[in-house]
């Protein structure tokens, strides 16, 4: 019975029960974006931070943040990935993040342009927050009636 409050039944006709619980915590997307920015900045700084920064910023920290968000809300924080209105947003996010990564690292590592990877990290932070919150809004938006 405890699961019923976490996973409301589908097709109840009550709009979106528990919509506020489907939204990610306010700190989730800024934390996720900041962890990605750390990965880029560590590449820009160089030295021994090059291997550690991306591992922590792009793998470990996002995993821990996702786990913490799931624990704090009692639901999977990946709900937005499967919502109709947000799938396209995450596709756009992945494409844009790939372009930002390619340009930032290409300029930073290929041409030794100081600060290019850090600038890419800042753009990744902004993309993560803006598109993540947009996806949350899509998840909590009431369904359109035809």
C-alpha positions as CSV (number, residue, x, y, z in Angstrom):
1,X,0.0,0.0,0.0
2,X,2.9,2.4,0.6
3,X,3.8,2.3,-3.0
4,X,0.4,3.7,-4.1
5,X,1.3,7.2,-2.9
6,X,4.7,7.1,-4.7
7,X,3.4,5.7,-7.9
8,X,-0.2,6.9,-8.5
9,X,-2.4,4.7,-10.7
10,X,-2.6,5.6,-14.3
11,X,-5.9,6.7,-15.9
12,X,-7.5,7.9,-12.8
13,X,-8.9,11.0,-14.5
14,X,-7.6,13.2,-11.8
15,X,-5.1,15.1,-13.9
16,X,-1.6,14.4,-12.6
17,X,-1.8,13.2,-9.0
18,X,1.4,13.8,-7.1
19,X,2.7,16.2,-9.8
20,X,4.8,18.2,-7.3
21,X,6.5,15.0,-6.2
22,X,7.4,14.3,-9.8
23,X,9.4,17.5,-10.0
24,X,13.1,17.3,-9.2
25,X,14.4,19.1,-6.1
26,X,15.4,22.7,-6.7
27,X,19.1,21.9,-6.2
28,X,19.2,19.0,-8.6
29,X,19.8,20.7,-12.0
30,X,22.1,23.4,-10.6
31,X,24.1,20.7,-8.9
32,X,24.2,18.5,-12.0
33,X,25.2,21.5,-14.2
34,X,27.9,22.5,-11.6
35,X,29.4,19.0,-11.6
36,X,29.6,19.1,-15.4
37,X,31.2,22.5,-15.2
38,X,33.8,21.2,-12.7
39,X,34.7,18.5,-15.3
40,X,35.4,21.1,-17.9
41,X,37.3,23.5,-15.6
42,X,39.6,20.6,-14.5
43,X,40.4,19.9,-18.1
44,X,41.2,23.6,-18.5
45,X,43.4,23.7,-15.4
46,X,45.3,20.6,-16.6
47,X,47.9,18.6,-14.7
48,X,46.6,15.8,-12.4
49,X,43.1,17.3,-12.5
50,X,42.6,16.2,-16.1
51,X,41.7,12.6,-15.3
52,X,40.1,13.2,-11.9
53,X,37.9,16.1,-12.9
54,X,35.9,14.4,-15.6
55,X,35.6,11.2,-13.6
56,X,34.2,13.1,-10.6
57,X,32.3,15.8,-12.5
58,X,30.8,13.8,-15.2
59,X,30.4,10.3,-13.6
60,X,30.5,10.2,-9.8
61,X,28.8,13.5,-8.9
62,X,25.8,13.1,-11.3
63,X,25.3,9.6,-10.0
64,X,25.3,10.7,-6.4
65,X,23.1,13.7,-7.2
66,X,20.5,11.5,-9.0
67,X,20.6,9.0,-6.1
68,X,20.1,11.9,-3.5
69,X,17.3,13.4,-5.5
70,X,15.5,10.0,-5.8
71,X,15.9,9.5,-2.0
72,X,14.7,13.0,-1.2
73,X,11.6,12.8,-3.4
74,X,10.8,9.1,-3.0
75,X,10.5,8.7,-6.7
76,X,13.0,8.3,-9.6
77,X,14.4,11.6,-10.7
78,X,14.4,10.3,-14.3
79,X,10.6,10.7,-14.6
80,X,11.1,13.6,-16.9
81,X,13.0,11.4,-19.4
82,X,9.9,9.4,-20.2
83,X,7.3,12.2,-20.1
84,X,5.9,13.0,-23.5
85,X,6.7,16.7,-23.5
86,X,10.2,16.4,-22.2
87,X,11.7,13.6,-24.4
88,X,12.5,16.1,-27.2
89,X,14.0,18.5,-24.6
90,X,16.5,15.8,-23.5
91,X,17.3,15.0,-27.0
92,X,18.0,18.7,-27.7
93,X,20.0,18.8,-24.5
94,X,22.2,15.9,-25.5
95,X,22.8,17.3,-29.0
96,X,23.7,20.8,-27.6
97,X,25.9,19.4,-24.8
98,X,27.7,17.3,-27.4
99,X,28.3,20.4,-29.6
100,X,29.4,22.5,-26.6
101,X,31.8,19.7,-25.5
102,X,33.3,19.3,-29.0
103,X,33.8,23.0,-29.5
104,X,35.1,23.7,-26.0
105,X,37.5,20.8,-25.9
106,X,38.5,21.2,-29.5
107,X,39.4,24.8,-28.9
108,X,40.9,24.2,-25.5
109,X,43.0,21.1,-26.3
110,X,43.5,21.5,-30.0
111,X,44.5,25.2,-30.1
112,X,45.6,25.8,-26.5
113,X,43.0,28.5,-26.2
114,X,43.0,29.3,-22.5
115,X,39.5,29.2,-20.9
116,X,37.7,27.5,-23.8
117,X,36.9,24.4,-21.8
118,X,35.8,26.5,-18.8
119,X,33.5,28.5,-21.0
120,X,32.1,25.3,-22.3
121,X,31.5,24.2,-18.7
122,X,29.6,27.4,-18.0
123,X,27.4,26.8,-21.1
124,X,26.9,23.2,-19.9
125,X,25.8,24.5,-16.5
126,X,23.3,26.9,-18.1
127,X,22.0,24.3,-20.5
128,X,21.5,21.8,-17.7
129,X,19.6,24.2,-15.5
130,X,17.4,25.7,-18.2
131,X,16.4,22.6,-20.1
132,X,16.2,20.5,-16.9
133,X,13.7,22.8,-15.3
134,X,11.8,23.1,-18.6
135,X,11.5,19.2,-18.6
136,X,10.3,19.4,-15.0
137,X,7.6,21.8,-16.1
138,X,6.6,19.4,-18.9
139,X,6.3,16.5,-16.4
140,X,4.0,18.5,-14.1
141,X,1.9,20.2,-16.7
142,X,-1.7,18.9,-16.8
143,X,-2.4,16.6,-19.7
144,X,-4.1,18.2,-22.8
145,X,-7.6,17.0,-23.4
146,X,-8.7,16.3,-26.9
